[in-house]
């Protein structure tokens, strides 16, 4: 009989635990509610029939407008201007001088201004803006790689006659061709000399052999020249690729230097502020000690005078 009350008490405790009567929520200010909803998650839309409670009317919508175009974006798609490099921020403010310090712009607009800034920078340095420079600027704005495999690109555009001529040129410039060619010459000359003037198919001075050698040289020379021309095209593609990669690396290194200089200047400013605060605290502490010493001296003087 004693187990029934225990079960009822346990069930009541469980019901009370499920209903949440034993727990309470700490009071949340509207500023804290706004900060949590903006930084960590999107604010859910609450129907008009169901009030959301404290601070519901002060919660801002999910999207915020861009300071340049006025279009609304999610906060994760917006970037503060004061967090950008000073040169890029100055370029944006040159077109929009009324932007406040903490203005936010979208990443799409940031990419456009970054590409414009790169174009102007290259025009100032080189005096002209080529197609290769444009490709480099677009790759930096998209934040993707620009290096390409020139061998694969060259192989895609090579035709069957090009492959045949390249193979012939490769064979003509190998030791296998020299050994085989010397062997054929020795066999040809040996047979004709051994057979003599009566049975030789190409007696001395080997006129037929000279004709064949002239034909081989006449065919092999254009083939080698065509192969060399394609090799020049391949080298040109490789040099273009290296130029784009080097140009992008140079611009990225320059931006890294600007960002490091900006971060170092900010750190020095913060260190100077912290040092000034420490000096103020030390001065206040020294002033407090002086006041305590003065009060203690007065008390000592009064006690001595009373005695």
ROVODREN-200896 format. One line per 4 residues: their letters; for each residue x, y, z of C-alpha. Coordinates in Angstrom, 1 decimal. Layout:
! residues N
a	X,Y,Z | ...
This chain:
! residues 307
xxxx	0.0,0.0,0.0 | 2.9,2.3,0.5 | 4.0,2.0,-3.1 | 0.9,3.7,-4.5
xxxx	1.6,7.2,-3.0 | 5.2,6.9,-4.1 | 4.1,6.2,-7.7 | 1.6,9.1,-7.6
xxxx	4.3,11.4,-6.2 | 6.7,10.3,-8.8 | 4.1,10.8,-11.6 | 3.3,14.2,-10.2
xxxx	7.0,15.1,-10.2 | 7.3,13.9,-13.7 | 4.3,15.9,-14.8 | 5.7,18.9,-13.0
xxxx	9.0,18.4,-14.7 | 7.4,18.1,-18.2 | 5.3,21.2,-17.7 | 8.4,23.2,-16.9
xxxx	7.1,24.6,-13.6 | 10.4,23.8,-11.9 | 12.4,25.8,-14.4 | 12.2,29.5,-15.2
xxxx	13.7,31.6,-17.9 | 16.1,34.5,-17.0 | 14.8,37.9,-18.1 | 16.2,38.8,-21.5
xxxx	16.5,42.4,-22.5 | 15.4,43.5,-26.0 | 19.0,44.3,-26.9 | 20.2,40.8,-26.0
xxxx	17.3,39.3,-28.0 | 18.2,41.5,-31.0 | 21.9,40.5,-30.8 | 21.2,36.8,-30.6
xxxx	18.7,36.8,-33.5 | 21.1,38.8,-35.7 | 24.3,37.0,-35.1 | 23.5,33.4,-34.6
xxxx	20.3,32.5,-36.5 | 17.6,34.0,-38.6 | 14.6,35.4,-36.8 | 11.5,33.3,-37.3
xxxx	8.4,34.9,-38.6 | 5.7,35.0,-36.0 | 2.1,35.1,-37.1 | -0.1,37.9,-36.0
xxxx	-2.4,35.6,-34.0 | 0.4,34.3,-31.8 | 2.4,37.0,-30.0 | 6.0,36.1,-29.4
xxxx	6.3,37.7,-26.0 | 8.9,40.1,-24.7 | 10.5,42.3,-27.4 | 8.6,40.7,-30.3
xxxx	7.7,44.0,-31.8 | 11.3,45.2,-31.7 | 12.9,42.2,-33.6 | 14.1,43.3,-37.0
xxxx	13.4,41.4,-40.2 | 15.7,38.7,-41.5 | 17.3,40.7,-44.3 | 19.0,44.1,-44.2
xxxx	19.5,46.5,-47.0 | 22.8,47.2,-48.7 | 24.2,50.7,-48.2 | 24.9,51.0,-52.0
xxxx	22.0,49.5,-53.9 | 19.4,49.3,-51.2 | 18.6,45.7,-51.9 | 18.0,43.4,-49.0
xxxx	20.4,40.6,-48.2 | 20.9,38.2,-45.3 | 23.4,39.4,-42.8 | 25.9,36.6,-43.7
xxxx	25.9,38.0,-47.2 | 26.8,41.6,-46.0 | 30.3,42.9,-45.3 | 31.2,46.0,-43.2
xxxx	33.2,48.6,-45.1 | 35.5,49.4,-42.1 | 36.7,45.7,-42.1 | 38.0,46.0,-45.7
xxxx	41.5,47.1,-46.8 | 41.8,50.9,-46.6 | 42.6,51.2,-50.3 | 39.5,49.2,-51.3
xxxx	37.3,51.0,-48.8 | 38.6,54.4,-50.2 | 37.7,53.2,-53.7 | 34.1,52.4,-52.7
xxxx	33.8,55.7,-50.8 | 35.0,57.6,-53.9 | 31.8,56.5,-55.7 | 29.6,56.8,-52.6
xxxx	31.0,59.5,-50.3 | 28.0,59.5,-48.0 | 28.5,56.0,-46.7 | 28.9,55.9,-42.9
xxxx	31.8,54.1,-41.2 | 29.8,51.0,-40.3 | 28.0,50.7,-43.6 | 27.4,47.2,-45.0
xxxx	27.5,46.1,-48.6 | 26.8,42.8,-50.3 | 29.5,40.4,-51.3 | 28.4,40.7,-54.9
xxxx	29.0,44.5,-54.9 | 32.3,43.9,-53.1 | 33.4,41.6,-55.9 | 32.5,44.2,-58.5
xxxx	34.5,46.9,-56.7 | 37.4,44.6,-56.2 | 37.5,43.9,-59.9 | 37.3,47.6,-60.7
xxxx	40.1,48.4,-58.3 | 42.3,45.7,-59.9 | 41.6,47.1,-63.3 | 42.6,50.6,-62.3
xxxx	45.7,49.3,-60.5 | 46.9,47.4,-63.6 | 46.1,50.4,-65.9 | 48.2,52.6,-63.7
xxxx	51.2,50.2,-63.7 | 51.1,48.9,-67.3 | 49.4,51.7,-69.1 | 47.1,49.3,-70.9
xxxx	44.7,46.6,-69.9 | 45.0,43.3,-72.0 | 42.8,40.3,-72.1 | 45.2,38.3,-69.9
xxxx	45.0,41.1,-67.2 | 41.2,40.9,-67.4 | 41.2,37.2,-66.8 | 43.5,37.6,-63.8
xxxx	41.2,40.3,-62.3 | 38.1,38.2,-62.9 | 39.7,35.2,-61.2 | 40.6,37.4,-58.2
xxxx	37.1,38.7,-58.0 | 35.7,35.2,-58.1 | 38.4,33.9,-55.8 | 39.1,30.8,-58.0
xxxx	42.3,29.4,-59.5 | 43.6,30.6,-62.8 | 46.4,28.1,-63.5 | 45.7,25.7,-66.4
xxxx	47.4,22.6,-67.8 | 48.8,23.8,-71.1 | 49.6,20.3,-72.2 | 46.0,19.2,-72.0
xxxx	44.8,22.3,-73.8 | 47.3,21.7,-76.6 | 46.4,18.0,-76.9 | 42.7,18.9,-77.3
xxxx	43.3,21.0,-80.4 | 45.9,18.7,-82.1 | 44.6,16.9,-85.2 | 45.6,13.6,-86.7
xxxx	48.2,15.0,-89.2 | 49.7,17.0,-86.3 | 50.2,13.8,-84.3 | 51.7,12.0,-87.3
xxxx	54.2,14.8,-88.0 | 55.1,15.1,-84.3 | 55.8,11.3,-84.2 | 57.9,11.5,-87.4
xxxx	59.8,14.4,-86.0 | 60.4,12.6,-82.7 | 61.5,9.5,-84.5 | 63.8,11.5,-86.8
xxxx	65.6,13.1,-83.8 | 66.2,9.8,-81.9 | 69.1,7.5,-81.7 | 67.0,4.7,-83.1
xxxx	66.6,6.6,-86.4 | 70.4,7.2,-86.6 | 71.3,3.5,-85.9 | 68.6,2.2,-88.3
xxxx	69.6,4.7,-91.0 | 73.3,3.8,-90.7 | 72.4,0.1,-90.9 | 70.4,0.6,-94.1
xxxx	73.2,2.6,-95.7 | 75.8,0.0,-94.9 | 73.6,-2.9,-96.1 | 72.8,-1.0,-99.3
xxxx	76.4,-0.2,-100.1 | 77.6,-3.6,-99.1 | 75.2,-5.5,-101.3 | 75.9,-3.3,-104.4
xxxx	79.7,-3.6,-103.9 | 79.6,-7.3,-103.3 | 77.5,-8.0,-106.4 | 79.7,-5.9,-108.6
xxxx	78.8,-4.1,-111.8 | 76.9,-6.9,-113.3 | 74.4,-7.9,-110.6 | 74.2,-4.7,-108.5
xxxx	70.8,-2.9,-108.6 | 72.5,0.4,-107.7 | 76.2,0.3,-108.7 | 78.7,2.9,-107.7
xxxx	78.3,5.9,-107.4 | 74.9,4.9,-105.9 | 72.7,7.3,-107.8 | 69.4,5.6,-106.5
xxxx	70.6,5.9,-102.9 | 71.4,9.6,-103.4 | 67.8,10.1,-104.8 | 66.3,8.3,-101.8
xxxx	68.3,10.3,-99.4 | 67.3,13.6,-101.1 | 63.6,12.6,-101.0 | 63.9,11.7,-97.3
xxxx	65.5,15.0,-96.5 | 62.9,16.9,-98.6 | 60.1,15.2,-96.6 | 61.7,15.3,-93.2
xxxx	62.6,19.0,-93.2 | 59.0,20.3,-93.6 | 57.8,17.8,-91.0 | 60.3,19.0,-88.5
xxxx	59.5,22.6,-89.2 | 55.8,22.0,-88.6 | 56.6,20.2,-85.4 | 58.8,23.1,-84.2
xxxx	56.0,25.5,-85.0 | 53.6,23.6,-82.8 | 56.2,23.5,-80.1 | 56.4,27.3,-80.3
xxxx	52.6,27.4,-79.9 | 52.9,25.1,-76.9 | 55.6,27.3,-75.4 | 53.5,30.4,-75.9
xxxx	50.5,28.9,-74.1 | 52.8,27.9,-71.2 | 54.3,31.4,-71.1 | 50.8,32.9,-71.0
xxxx	49.8,30.6,-68.2 | 52.9,31.5,-66.2 | 52.3,35.2,-66.8 | 48.8,35.0,-65.5
xxxx	49.8,33.0,-62.4 | 52.7,35.3,-61.6 | 50.5,38.4,-62.0 | 47.9,37.0,-59.8
xxxx	50.5,36.0,-57.2 | 52.0,39.5,-57.3 | 48.6,41.1,-56.7 | 47.7,38.7,-53.9
xxxx	51.0,39.3,-52.2 | 50.4,43.0,-52.5 | 47.0,42.7,-50.9 | 48.4,40.6,-48.2
xxxx	50.9,43.2,-47.4 | 48.2,45.9,-47.3 | 46.1,43.8,-45.0 | 49.0,43.0,-42.7
xxxx	49.9,46.7,-42.5 | 46.3,47.5,-41.7 | 46.1,44.8,-39.0 | 49.4,45.9,-37.5
xxxx	48.3,49.6,-37.4 | 45.0,48.5,-35.7 | 47.0,46.4,-33.2 | 49.3,49.3,-32.4
xxxx	46.3,51.5,-31.8 | 44.7,49.0,-29.4 | 48.0,48.5,-27.6 | 48.4,52.3,-27.2
xxxx	44.8,52.6,-25.8 | 45.5,49.7,-23.4 | 48.7,51.3,-22.3 | 46.9,54.6,-21.7
xxxx	44.2,52.9,-19.7 | 46.9,51.2,-17.5 | 48.6,54.5,-17.0 | 45.3,56.1,-15.9
xxxx	44.6,53.2,-13.5 | 48.1,53.6,-12.0 | 47.6,57.3,-11.6 | 44.3,56.8,-9.9
xxxx	45.8,54.1,-7.6 | 48.7,56.5,-6.8 | 46.2,59.3,-6.1 | 44.2,57.0,-3.8
xxxx	47.3,56.1,-1.8 | 48.2,59.7,-1.4 | 44.7,60.5,-0.1 | 44.9,57.6,2.4
xxxx	48.3,58.8,3.6 | 47.1,62.3,4.1 | 44.0,61.1,6.0 | 46.2,58.9,8.1
xxxx	48.6,61.8,8.8 | 45.7,64.0,9.9 | 44.4,61.4,12.2 | 47.8,61.0,13.7
xxxx	48.2,64.7,14.2 | 44.7,64.9,15.8 | 45.5,62.0,18.2 | 48.7,63.6,19.2
xxx	47.0,66.9,19.8 | 44.3,65.3,21.9 | 46.9,63.7,24.1
